[in-house]
Amino acid sequence: MTILNKDELAKEFAKITGSWCVYICYDHAIDYGAEEITKAALYLSETDVLNNKQFIFCKSEEEAYRYFNWTVGDDGPTKLNNYVGPVRIYAHVVNPQGEIETENT
């Protein structure tokens, strides 16, 4: 039996598929509501917000970093998202070799 945490799961899937992966989590932001969460992650719909931990698998490094840069985390607004409200969404990028490249904390 193998039990994987979120980081291990993202790393393994990225390696197996040769994909780039962006992991996002916003457990602490649920109380702010879907409208605020979708401002902090421009690609999420109000339906997506129901799942507060998500993996976004991308076809390229460029696509992965686009999603990452649309996500406002503890570092504050990004070059692609100037949101300054109360919600912060944790994100990290995993490369196809299964290594975490960057995170927004």
Jmol script that loads the backbone (N, CA, C; Angstrom):
load data "model"
ATOM      1  N   MET A   1       0.843  -1.178   0.000  1.00  0.00           N
ATOM      2  CA  MET A   1       0.000   0.000   0.000  1.00  0.00           C
ATOM      3  C   MET A   1       0.888   1.240   0.000  1.00  0.00           C
ATOM      4  N   THR A   2       0.424   2.259  -0.716  1.00  0.00           N
ATOM      5  CA  THR A   2       1.127   3.532  -0.754  1.00  0.00           C
ATOM      6  C   THR A   2       0.141   4.638  -0.413  1.00  0.00           C
ATOM      7  N   ILE A   3       0.522   5.484   0.519  1.00  0.00           N
ATOM      8  CA  ILE A   3      -0.293   6.641   0.874  1.00  0.00           C
ATOM      9  C   ILE A   3       0.502   7.877   0.475  1.00  0.00           C
ATOM     10  N   LEU A   4      -0.107   8.732  -0.348  1.00  0.00           N
ATOM     11  CA  LEU A   4       0.576   9.924  -0.830  1.00  0.00           C
ATOM     12  C   LEU A   4      -0.097  11.175  -0.295  1.00  0.00           C
ATOM     13  N   ASN A   5       0.702  12.147   0.131  1.00  0.00           N
ATOM     14  CA  ASN A   5       0.134  13.450   0.479  1.00  0.00           C
ATOM     15  C   ASN A   5      -0.019  14.263  -0.806  1.00  0.00           C
ATOM     16  N   LYS A   6      -0.550  15.464  -0.715  1.00  0.00           N
ATOM     17  CA  LYS A   6      -0.822  16.277  -1.900  1.00  0.00           C
ATOM     18  C   LYS A   6       0.436  16.564  -2.714  1.00  0.00           C
ATOM     19  N   ASP A   7       1.549  16.843  -2.051  1.00  0.00           N
ATOM     20  CA  ASP A   7       2.797  17.127  -2.768  1.00  0.00           C
ATOM     21  C   ASP A   7       3.295  15.881  -3.499  1.00  0.00           C
ATOM     22  N   GLU A   8       3.286  14.750  -2.826  1.00  0.00           N
ATOM     23  CA  GLU A   8       3.743  13.495  -3.432  1.00  0.00           C
ATOM     24  C   GLU A   8       2.855  13.099  -4.601  1.00  0.00           C
ATOM     25  N   LEU A   9       1.546  13.293  -4.459  1.00  0.00           N
ATOM     26  CA  LEU A   9       0.613  12.968  -5.537  1.00  0.00           C
ATOM     27  C   LEU A   9       0.889  13.818  -6.772  1.00  0.00           C
ATOM     28  N   ALA A  10       1.059  15.107  -6.581  1.00  0.00           N
ATOM     29  CA  ALA A  10       1.352  16.003  -7.711  1.00  0.00           C
ATOM     30  C   ALA A  10       2.670  15.614  -8.379  1.00  0.00           C
ATOM     31  N   LYS A  11       3.678  15.331  -7.579  1.00  0.00           N
ATOM     32  CA  LYS A  11       4.989  14.955  -8.124  1.00  0.00           C
ATOM     33  C   LYS A  11       4.906  13.656  -8.930  1.00  0.00           C
ATOM     34  N   GLU A  12       4.247  12.652  -8.383  1.00  0.00           N
ATOM     35  CA  GLU A  12       4.138  11.361  -9.063  1.00  0.00           C
ATOM     36  C   GLU A  12       3.334  11.465 -10.351  1.00  0.00           C
ATOM     37  N   PHE A  13       2.214  12.156 -10.307  1.00  0.00           N
ATOM     38  CA  PHE A  13       1.397  12.288 -11.510  1.00  0.00           C
ATOM     39  C   PHE A  13       2.155  13.058 -12.589  1.00  0.00           C
ATOM     40  N   ALA A  14       2.844  14.121 -12.208  1.00  0.00           N
ATOM     41  CA  ALA A  14       3.622  14.896 -13.171  1.00  0.00           C
ATOM     42  C   ALA A  14       4.687  14.014 -13.839  1.00  0.00           C
ATOM     43  N   LYS A  15       5.381  13.208 -13.043  1.00  0.00           N
ATOM     44  CA  LYS A  15       6.408  12.311 -13.604  1.00  0.00           C
ATOM     45  C   LYS A  15       5.797  11.270 -14.532  1.00  0.00           C
ATOM     46  N   ILE A  16       4.718  10.643 -14.093  1.00  0.00           N
ATOM     47  CA  ILE A  16       4.107   9.570 -14.886  1.00  0.00           C
ATOM     48  C   ILE A  16       3.577  10.096 -16.219  1.00  0.00           C
ATOM     49  N   THR A  17       2.963  11.260 -16.205  1.00  0.00           N
ATOM     50  CA  THR A  17       2.344  11.802 -17.423  1.00  0.00           C
ATOM     51  C   THR A  17       3.253  12.739 -18.204  1.00  0.00           C
ATOM     52  N   GLY A  18       4.364  13.148 -17.602  1.00  0.00           N
ATOM     53  CA  GLY A  18       5.237  14.124 -18.268  1.00  0.00           C
ATOM     54  C   GLY A  18       4.592  15.495 -18.345  1.00  0.00           C
ATOM     55  N   SER A  19       3.678  15.782 -17.400  1.00  0.00           N
ATOM     56  CA  SER A  19       2.933  17.043 -17.396  1.00  0.00           C
ATOM     57  C   SER A  19       3.497  18.022 -16.379  1.00  0.00           C
ATOM     58  N   TRP A  20       3.198  19.278 -16.600  1.00  0.00           N
ATOM     59  CA  TRP A  20       3.399  20.308 -15.590  1.00  0.00           C
ATOM     60  C   TRP A  20       2.151  20.333 -14.729  1.00  0.00           C
ATOM     61  N   CYS A  21       2.301  20.618 -13.440  1.00  0.00           N
ATOM     62  CA  CYS A  21       1.169  20.615 -12.527  1.00  0.00           C
ATOM     63  C   CYS A  21       1.208  21.860 -11.645  1.00  0.00           C
ATOM     64  N   VAL A  22       0.041  22.446 -11.429  1.00  0.00           N
ATOM     65  CA  VAL A  22      -0.100  23.532 -10.456  1.00  0.00           C
ATOM     66  C   VAL A  22      -1.076  23.021  -9.398  1.00  0.00           C
ATOM     67  N   TYR A  23      -0.632  22.989  -8.162  1.00  0.00           N
ATOM     68  CA  TYR A  23      -1.500  22.594  -7.058  1.00  0.00           C
ATOM     69  C   TYR A  23      -1.974  23.855  -6.364  1.00  0.00           C
ATOM     70  N   ILE A  24      -3.273  23.929  -6.061  1.00  0.00           N
ATOM     71  CA  ILE A  24      -3.809  25.072  -5.324  1.00  0.00           C
ATOM     72  C   ILE A  24      -4.614  24.584  -4.124  1.00  0.00           C
ATOM     73  N   CYS A  25      -4.627  25.399  -3.076  1.00  0.00           N
ATOM     74  CA  CYS A  25      -5.379  25.077  -1.867  1.00  0.00           C
ATOM     75  C   CYS A  25      -5.855  26.373  -1.227  1.00  0.00           C
ATOM     76  N   TYR A  26      -7.127  26.374  -0.815  1.00  0.00           N
ATOM     77  CA  TYR A  26      -7.671  27.576  -0.185  1.00  0.00           C
ATOM     78  C   TYR A  26      -8.675  27.213   0.906  1.00  0.00           C
ATOM     79  N   ASP A  27      -8.326  26.229   1.731  1.00  0.00           N
ATOM     80  CA  ASP A  27      -9.178  25.820   2.858  1.00  0.00           C
ATOM     81  C   ASP A  27      -9.602  27.006   3.714  1.00  0.00           C
ATOM     82  N   HIS A  28      -8.648  27.821   4.064  1.00  0.00           N
ATOM     83  CA  HIS A  28      -8.872  28.952   4.969  1.00  0.00           C
ATOM     84  C   HIS A  28      -9.714  30.067   4.346  1.00  0.00           C
ATOM     85  N   ALA A  29      -9.909  30.049   3.044  1.00  0.00           N
ATOM     86  CA  ALA A  29     -10.601  31.141   2.347  1.00  0.00           C
ATOM     87  C   ALA A  29     -12.084  30.887   2.135  1.00  0.00           C
ATOM     88  N   ILE A  30     -12.564  29.709   2.422  1.00  0.00           N
ATOM     89  CA  ILE A  30     -13.955  29.345   2.148  1.00  0.00           C
ATOM     90  C   ILE A  30     -14.935  30.337   2.777  1.00  0.00           C
ATOM     91  N   ASP A  31     -14.636  30.813   3.967  1.00  0.00           N
ATOM     92  CA  ASP A  31     -15.542  31.743   4.652  1.00  0.00           C
ATOM     93  C   ASP A  31     -15.711  33.076   3.921  1.00  0.00           C
ATOM     94  N   TYR A  32     -14.785  33.409   3.036  1.00  0.00           N
ATOM     95  CA  TYR A  32     -14.889  34.665   2.283  1.00  0.00           C
ATOM     96  C   TYR A  32     -15.853  34.556   1.110  1.00  0.00           C
ATOM     97  N   GLY A  33     -16.200  33.336   0.716  1.00  0.00           N
ATOM     98  CA  GLY A  33     -17.165  33.124  -0.348  1.00  0.00           C
ATOM     99  C   GLY A  33     -16.556  32.983  -1.732  1.00  0.00           C
ATOM    100  N   ALA A  34     -17.349  32.428  -2.628  1.00  0.00           N
ATOM    101  CA  ALA A  34     -16.902  32.118  -3.985  1.00  0.00           C
ATOM    102  C   ALA A  34     -16.469  33.355  -4.762  1.00  0.00           C
ATOM    103  N   GLU A  35     -17.167  34.466  -4.586  1.00  0.00           N
ATOM    104  CA  GLU A  35     -16.828  35.669  -5.353  1.00  0.00           C
ATOM    105  C   GLU A  35     -15.402  36.128  -5.065  1.00  0.00           C
ATOM    106  N   GLU A  36     -15.012  36.160  -3.798  1.00  0.00           N
ATOM    107  CA  GLU A  36     -13.650  36.575  -3.435  1.00  0.00           C
ATOM    108  C   GLU A  36     -12.621  35.556  -3.898  1.00  0.00           C
ATOM    109  N   ILE A  37     -12.940  34.282  -3.766  1.00  0.00           N
ATOM    110  CA  ILE A  37     -11.997  33.238  -4.174  1.00  0.00           C
ATOM    111  C   ILE A  37     -11.730  33.305  -5.673  1.00  0.00           C
ATOM    112  N   THR A  38     -12.766  33.525  -6.486  1.00  0.00           N
ATOM    113  CA  THR A  38     -12.563  33.594  -7.937  1.00  0.00           C
ATOM    114  C   THR A  38     -11.790  34.842  -8.358  1.00  0.00           C
ATOM    115  N   LYS A  39     -11.756  35.848  -7.513  1.00  0.00           N
ATOM    116  CA  LYS A  39     -10.919  37.022  -7.802  1.00  0.00           C
ATOM    117  C   LYS A  39      -9.450  36.716  -7.525  1.00  0.00           C
ATOM    118  N   ALA A  40      -9.193  35.887  -6.530  1.00  0.00           N
ATOM    119  CA  ALA A  40      -7.819  35.537  -6.170  1.00  0.00           C
ATOM    120  C   ALA A  40      -7.238  34.463  -7.088  1.00  0.00           C
ATOM    121  N   ALA A  41      -8.105  33.731  -7.783  1.00  0.00           N
ATOM    122  CA  ALA A  41      -7.685  32.725  -8.765  1.00  0.00           C
ATOM    123  C   ALA A  41      -8.577  32.907  -9.980  1.00  0.00           C
ATOM    124  N   LEU A  42      -8.119  33.685 -10.923  1.00  0.00           N
ATOM    125  CA  LEU A  42      -8.953  34.138 -12.040  1.00  0.00           C
ATOM    126  C   LEU A  42      -9.532  33.025 -12.902  1.00  0.00           C
ATOM    127  N   TYR A  43      -8.980  31.861 -12.855  1.00  0.00           N
ATOM    128  CA  TYR A  43      -9.413  30.755 -13.705  1.00  0.00           C
ATOM    129  C   TYR A  43     -10.504  29.905 -13.051  1.00  0.00           C
ATOM    130  N   LEU A  44     -10.792  30.104 -11.767  1.00  0.00           N
ATOM    131  CA  LEU A  44     -11.811  29.318 -11.076  1.00  0.00           C
ATOM    132  C   LEU A  44     -13.208  29.882 -11.326  1.00  0.00           C
ATOM    133  N   SER A  45     -14.159  28.992 -11.501  1.00  0.00           N
ATOM    134  CA  SER A  45     -15.560  29.403 -11.559  1.00  0.00           C
ATOM    135  C   SER A  45     -16.165  29.202 -10.171  1.00  0.00           C
ATOM    136  N   GLU A  46     -17.355  29.718  -9.956  1.00  0.00           N
ATOM    137  CA  GLU A  46     -17.991  29.529  -8.663  1.00  0.00           C
ATOM    138  C   GLU A  46     -18.254  28.052  -8.386  1.00  0.00           C
ATOM    139  N   THR A  47     -18.453  27.249  -9.412  1.00  0.00           N
ATOM    140  CA  THR A  47     -18.620  25.806  -9.237  1.00  0.00           C
ATOM    141  C   THR A  47     -17.310  25.161  -8.800  1.00  0.00           C
ATOM    142  N   ASP A  48     -16.196  25.598  -9.372  1.00  0.00           N
ATOM    143  CA  ASP A  48     -14.884  25.061  -9.019  1.00  0.00           C
ATOM    144  C   ASP A  48     -14.550  25.272  -7.545  1.00  0.00           C
ATOM    145  N   VAL A  49     -15.051  26.348  -6.977  1.00  0.00           N
ATOM    146  CA  VAL A  49     -14.711  26.743  -5.614  1.00  0.00           C
ATOM    147  C   VAL A  49     -15.132  25.690  -4.588  1.00  0.00           C
ATOM    148  N   LEU A  50     -16.079  24.850  -4.933  1.00  0.00           N
ATOM    149  CA  LEU A  50     -16.531  23.817  -4.011  1.00  0.00           C
ATOM    150  C   LEU A  50     -15.418  22.839  -3.650  1.00  0.00           C
ATOM    151  N   ASN A  51     -14.428  22.707  -4.510  1.00  0.00           N
ATOM    152  CA  ASN A  51     -13.288  21.815  -4.266  1.00  0.00           C
ATOM    153  C   ASN A  51     -12.095  22.666  -3.853  1.00  0.00           C
ATOM    154  N   ASN A  52     -11.808  22.711  -2.553  1.00  0.00           N
ATOM    155  CA  ASN A  52     -10.809  23.666  -2.081  1.00  0.00           C
ATOM    156  C   ASN A  52      -9.361  23.205  -2.195  1.00  0.00           C
ATOM    157  N   LYS A  53      -9.141  22.039  -2.754  1.00  0.00           N
ATOM    158  CA  LYS A  53      -7.794  21.568  -3.084  1.00  0.00           C
ATOM    159  C   LYS A  53      -7.876  21.036  -4.509  1.00  0.00           C
ATOM    160  N   GLN A  54      -7.029  21.557  -5.385  1.00  0.00           N
ATOM    161  CA  GLN A  54      -7.143  21.156  -6.783  1.00  0.00           C
ATOM    162  C   GLN A  54      -5.769  21.018  -7.424  1.00  0.00           C
ATOM    163  N   PHE A  55      -5.723  20.150  -8.432  1.00  0.00           N
ATOM    164  CA  PHE A  55      -4.533  19.967  -9.251  1.00  0.00           C
ATOM    165  C   PHE A  55      -4.881  20.406 -10.664  1.00  0.00           C
ATOM    166  N   ILE A  56      -4.062  21.248 -11.238  1.00  0.00           N
ATOM    167  CA  ILE A  56      -4.261  21.713 -12.609  1.00  0.00           C
ATOM    168  C   ILE A  56      -3.114  21.135 -13.423  1.00  0.00           C
ATOM    169  N   PHE A  57      -3.420  20.236 -14.350  1.00  0.00           N
ATOM    170  CA  PHE A  57      -2.375  19.632 -15.163  1.00  0.00           C
ATOM    171  C   PHE A  57      -2.302  20.346 -16.494  1.00  0.00           C
ATOM    172  N   CYS A  58      -1.098  20.749 -16.859  1.00  0.00           N
ATOM    173  CA  CYS A  58      -0.873  21.624 -18.005  1.00  0.00           C
ATOM    174  C   CYS A  58      -0.008  20.943 -19.056  1.00  0.00           C
ATOM    175  N   LYS A  59      -0.134  21.404 -20.280  1.00  0.00           N
ATOM    176  CA  LYS A  59       0.613  20.838 -21.390  1.00  0.00           C
ATOM    177  C   LYS A  59       1.997  21.447 -21.547  1.00  0.00           C
ATOM    178  N   SER A  60       2.224  22.596 -20.894  1.00  0.00           N
ATOM    179  CA  SER A  60       3.516  23.258 -21.059  1.00  0.00           C
ATOM    180  C   SER A  60       3.889  24.038 -19.800  1.00  0.00           C
ATOM    181  N   GLU A  61       5.152  24.360 -19.712  1.00  0.00           N
ATOM    182  CA  GLU A  61       5.642  25.198 -18.615  1.00  0.00           C
ATOM    183  C   GLU A  61       4.973  26.566 -18.652  1.00  0.00           C
ATOM    184  N   GLU A  62       4.834  27.114 -19.843  1.00  0.00           N
ATOM    185  CA  GLU A  62       4.189  28.425 -20.004  1.00  0.00           C
ATOM    186  C   GLU A  62       2.768  28.416 -19.452  1.00  0.00           C
ATOM    187  N   GLU A  63       2.015  27.384 -19.780  1.00  0.00           N
ATOM    188  CA  GLU A  63       0.642  27.279 -19.294  1.00  0.00           C
ATOM    189  C   GLU A  63       0.617  27.160 -17.758  1.00  0.00           C
ATOM    190  N   ALA A  64       1.498  26.353 -17.189  1.00  0.00           N
ATOM    191  CA  ALA A  64       1.549  26.186 -15.728  1.00  0.00           C
ATOM    192  C   ALA A  64       1.854  27.512 -15.044  1.00  0.00           C
ATOM    193  N   TYR A  65       2.813  28.260 -15.558  1.00  0.00           N
ATOM    194  CA  TYR A  65       3.157  29.535 -14.930  1.00  0.00           C
ATOM    195  C   TYR A  65       2.083  30.598 -15.150  1.00  0.00           C
ATOM    196  N   ARG A  66       1.304  30.476 -16.210  1.00  0.00           N
ATOM    197  CA  ARG A  66       0.184  31.388 -16.410  1.00  0.00           C
ATOM    198  C   ARG A  66      -0.837  31.198 -15.285  1.00  0.00           C
ATOM    199  N   TYR A  67      -1.188  29.934 -15.010  1.00  0.00           N
ATOM    200  CA  TYR A  67      -2.112  29.662 -13.906  1.00  0.00           C
ATOM    201  C   TYR A  67      -1.514  30.099 -12.573  1.00  0.00           C
ATOM    202  N   PHE A  68      -0.253  29.794 -12.362  1.00  0.00           N
ATOM    203  CA  PHE A  68       0.418  30.184 -11.124  1.00  0.00           C
ATOM    204  C   PHE A  68       0.363  31.702 -10.941  1.00  0.00           C
ATOM    205  N   ASN A  69       0.620  32.447 -12.007  1.00  0.00           N
ATOM    206  CA  ASN A  69       0.638  33.911 -11.914  1.00  0.00           C
ATOM    207  C   ASN A  69      -0.754  34.540 -11.893  1.00  0.00           C
ATOM    208  N   TRP A  70      -1.778  33.762 -12.164  1.00  0.00           N
ATOM    209  CA  TRP A  70      -3.160  34.223 -11.994  1.00  0.00           C
ATOM    210  C   TRP A  70      -3.638  33.997 -10.561  1.00  0.00           C
ATOM    211  N   THR A  71      -2.796  33.392  -9.722  1.00  0.00           N
ATOM    212  CA  THR A  71      -3.164  32.987  -8.372  1.00  0.00           C
ATOM    213  C   THR A  71      -2.491  33.886  -7.342  1.00  0.00           C
ATOM    214  N   VAL A  72      -3.283  34.575  -6.536  1.00  0.00           N
ATOM    215  CA  VAL A  72      -2.747  35.475  -5.505  1.00  0.00           C
ATOM    216  C   VAL A  72      -2.576  34.691  -4.209  1.00  0.00           C
ATOM    217  N   GLY A  73      -1.326  34.598  -3.768  1.00  0.00           N
ATOM    218  CA  GLY A  73      -1.015  33.908  -2.522  1.00  0.00           C
ATOM    219  C   GLY A  73      -0.503  34.875  -1.479  1.00  0.00           C
ATOM    220  N   ASP A  74       0.238  34.352  -0.504  1.00  0.00           N
ATOM    221  CA  ASP A  74       0.765  35.179   0.577  1.00  0.00           C
ATOM    222  C   ASP A  74       1.698  36.279   0.078  1.00  0.00           C
ATOM    223  N   ASP A  75       2.295  36.083  -1.087  1.00  0.00           N
ATOM    224  CA  ASP A  75       3.171  37.105  -1.666  1.00  0.00           C
ATOM    225  C   ASP A  75       2.393  38.306  -2.188  1.00  0.00           C
ATOM    226  N   GLY A  76       1.075  38.206  -2.234  1.00  0.00           N
ATOM    227  CA  GLY A  76       0.239  39.317  -2.689  1.00  0.00           C
ATOM    228  C   GLY A  76      -0.009  39.295  -4.179  1.00  0.00           C
ATOM    229  N   PRO A  77      -0.479  40.421  -4.721  1.00  0.00           N
ATOM    230  CA  PRO A  77      -0.814  40.495  -6.153  1.00  0.00           C
ATOM    231  C   PRO A  77       0.351  40.038  -7.033  1.00  0.00           C
ATOM    232  N   THR A  78      -0.003  39.530  -8.215  1.00  0.00           N
ATOM    233  CA  THR A  78       0.997  39.048  -9.164  1.00  0.00           C
ATOM    234  C   THR A  78       0.982  39.924 -10.409  1.00  0.00           C
ATOM    235  N   LYS A  79       1.892  39.646 -11.327  1.00  0.00           N
ATOM    236  CA  LYS A  79       1.923  40.438 -12.560  1.00  0.00           C
ATOM    237  C   LYS A  79       0.685  40.202 -13.430  1.00  0.00           C
ATOM    238  N   LEU A  80      -0.040  39.101 -13.203  1.00  0.00           N
ATOM    239  CA  LEU A  80      -1.244  38.824 -13.987  1.00  0.00           C
ATOM    240  C   LEU A  80      -2.537  38.963 -13.187  1.00  0.00           C
ATOM    241  N   ASN A  81      -2.447  39.245 -11.875  1.00  0.00           N
ATOM    242  CA  ASN A  81      -3.645  39.369 -11.052  1.00  0.00           C
ATOM    243  C   ASN A  81      -3.368  40.388  -9.947  1.00  0.00           C
ATOM    244  N   ASN A  82      -4.032  41.527 -10.019  1.00  0.00           N
ATOM    245  CA  ASN A  82      -3.785  42.611  -9.064  1.00  0.00           C
ATOM    246  C   ASN A  82      -4.744  42.601  -7.874  1.00  0.00           C
ATOM    247  N   TYR A  83      -5.386  41.467  -7.612  1.00  0.00           N
ATOM    248  CA  TYR A  83      -6.334  41.326  -6.507  1.00  0.00           C
ATOM    249  C   TYR A  83      -5.650  41.638  -5.166  1.00  0.00           C
ATOM    250  N   VAL A  84      -6.308  42.480  -4.346  1.00  0.00           N
ATOM    251  CA  VAL A  84      -5.755  42.848  -3.038  1.00  0.00           C
ATOM    252  C   VAL A  84      -6.737  42.569  -1.890  1.00  0.00           C
ATOM    253  N   GLY A  85      -7.750  41.770  -2.134  1.00  0.00           N
ATOM    254  CA  GLY A  85      -8.744  41.451  -1.109  1.00  0.00           C
ATOM    255  C   GLY A  85      -8.202  40.494  -0.056  1.00  0.00           C
ATOM    256  N   PRO A  86      -9.082  39.939   0.759  1.00  0.00           N
ATOM    257  CA  PRO A  86      -8.665  39.137   1.904  1.00  0.00           C
ATOM    258  C   PRO A  86      -8.236  37.702   1.594  1.00  0.00           C
ATOM    259  N   VAL A  87      -8.572  37.174   0.428  1.00  0.00           N
ATOM    260  CA  VAL A  87      -8.292  35.774   0.117  1.00  0.00           C
ATOM    261  C   VAL A  87      -6.863  35.595  -0.386  1.00  0.00           C
ATOM    262  N   ARG A  88      -6.225  34.562   0.121  1.00  0.00           N
ATOM    263  CA  ARG A  88      -4.909  34.138  -0.357  1.00  0.00           C
ATOM    264  C   ARG A  88      -5.012  32.653  -0.679  1.00  0.00           C
ATOM    265  N   ILE A  89      -4.490  32.277  -1.843  1.00  0.00           N
ATOM    266  CA  ILE A  89      -4.561  30.892  -2.293  1.00  0.00           C
ATOM    267  C   ILE A  89      -3.149  30.347  -2.439  1.00  0.00           C
ATOM    268  N   TYR A  90      -2.864  29.283  -1.710  1.00  0.00           N
ATOM    269  CA  TYR A  90      -1.552  28.645  -1.817  1.00  0.00           C
ATOM    270  C   TYR A  90      -1.456  27.953  -3.173  1.00  0.00           C
ATOM    271  N   ALA A  91      -0.302  28.081  -3.819  1.00  0.00           N
ATOM    272  CA  ALA A  91      -0.064  27.397  -5.088  1.00  0.00           C
ATOM    273  C   ALA A  91       1.391  26.998  -5.205  1.00  0.00           C
ATOM    274  N   HIS A  92       1.629  25.865  -5.869  1.00  0.00           N
ATOM    275  CA  HIS A  92       2.996  25.526  -6.266  1.00  0.00           C
ATOM    276  C   HIS A  92       2.983  24.843  -7.620  1.00  0.00           C
ATOM    277  N   VAL A  93       4.122  24.959  -8.309  1.00  0.00           N
ATOM    278  CA  VAL A  93       4.286  24.399  -9.650  1.00  0.00           C
ATOM    279  C   VAL A  93       5.218  23.194  -9.563  1.00  0.00           C
ATOM    280  N   VAL A  94       4.797  22.092 -10.190  1.00  0.00           N
ATOM    281  CA  VAL A  94       5.617  20.879 -10.251  1.00  0.00           C
ATOM    282  C   VAL A  94       5.984  20.639 -11.712  1.00  0.00           C
ATOM    283  N   ASN A  95       7.272  20.392 -11.964  1.00  0.00           N
ATOM    284  CA  ASN A  95       7.714  20.142 -13.340  1.00  0.00           C
ATOM    285  C   ASN A  95       7.528  18.672 -13.713  1.00  0.00           C
ATOM    286  N   PRO A  96       7.711  18.314 -14.992  1.00  0.00           N
ATOM    287  CA  PRO A  96       7.489  16.928 -15.424  1.00  0.00           C
ATOM    288  C   PRO A  96       8.445  15.908 -14.800  1.00  0.00           C
ATOM    289  N   GLN A  97       9.506  16.362 -14.159  1.00  0.00           N
ATOM    290  CA  GLN A  97      10.418  15.459 -13.455  1.00  0.00           C
ATOM    291  C   GLN A  97       9.962  15.214 -12.012  1.00  0.00           C
ATOM    292  N   GLY A  98       8.839  15.838 -11.623  1.00  0.00           N
ATOM    293  CA  GLY A  98       8.290  15.637 -10.297  1.00  0.00           C
ATOM    294  C   GLY A  98       8.923  16.509  -9.228  1.00  0.00           C
ATOM    295  N   GLU A  99       9.501  17.627  -9.624  1.00  0.00           N
ATOM    296  CA  GLU A  99      10.133  18.537  -8.674  1.00  0.00           C
ATOM    297  C   GLU A  99       9.302  19.806  -8.526  1.00  0.00           C
ATOM    298  N   ILE A 100       9.129  20.269  -7.294  1.00  0.00           N
ATOM    299  CA  ILE A 100       8.446  21.535  -7.067  1.00  0.00           C
ATOM    300  C   ILE A 100       9.382  22.654  -7.487  1.00  0.00           C
ATOM    301  N   GLU A 101       8.929  23.489  -8.406  1.00  0.00           N
ATOM    302  CA  GLU A 101       9.762  24.570  -8.935  1.00  0.00           C
ATOM    303  C   GLU A 101       9.625  25.859  -8.137  1.00  0.00           C
ATOM    304  N   THR A 102       8.405  26.183  -7.741  1.00  0.00           N
ATOM    305  CA  THR A 102       8.180  27.430  -7.030  1.00  0.00           C
ATOM    306  C   THR A 102       6.862  27.350  -6.264  1.00  0.00           C
ATOM    307  N   GLU A 103       6.714  28.198  -5.264  1.00  0.00           N
ATOM    308  CA  GLU A 103       5.458  28.314  -4.538  1.00  0.00           C
ATOM    309  C   GLU A 103       5.240  29.770  -4.175  1.00  0.00           C
ATOM    310  N   ASN A 104       4.002  30.122  -3.897  1.00  0.00           N
ATOM    311  CA  ASN A 104       3.670  31.528  -3.674  1.00  0.00           C
ATOM    312  C   ASN A 104       3.485  31.879  -2.200  1.00  0.00           C
ATOM    313  N   THR A 105       4.397  31.435  -1.363  1.00  0.00           N
ATOM    314  CA  THR A 105       4.328  31.795   0.055  1.00  0.00           C
ATOM    315  C   THR A 105       5.602  32.496   0.483  1.00  0.00           C
TER     316      THR A 105
END
end "model"
wireframe off; spacefill off
backbone 0.3
color backbone group
